[in-house]
Amino acid sequence: MSLEQAILEAVRGLPAEKQEEILDHATRLRQQTTDKRQLRSVKGLWADLGVSLSAEELKENQREMWKNFPREDI
């Protein structure tokens, strides 16, 4: 017997109100799984833009962006 069949048999033996609870729980679990899959990395977001930056280029860009940032320790 497969897991799916075992779950179905267990649910069939429960009263309707308990079956609804199981359905609600399964719906929440599916939603949590779907939400996690929708996250994409920054690389994935840039993939269709043809952007290709090396690690050194990223560091240089960061240095340039932060060079005039006000500092309180000066």
VENBEL-V581872 format. One record per pair of residues at least 24 apart in sequence whose C-alpha atoms are under 10 Angstrom apart, sorted by the first residue. I is the first residue (numbers start at 1). GAP is how many residues later the second one is. Records with the same first field share a line. If there is no record, write none. Layout:
# VENBEL-V581872
I = GAP, GAP
This chain:
# VENBEL-V581872
none
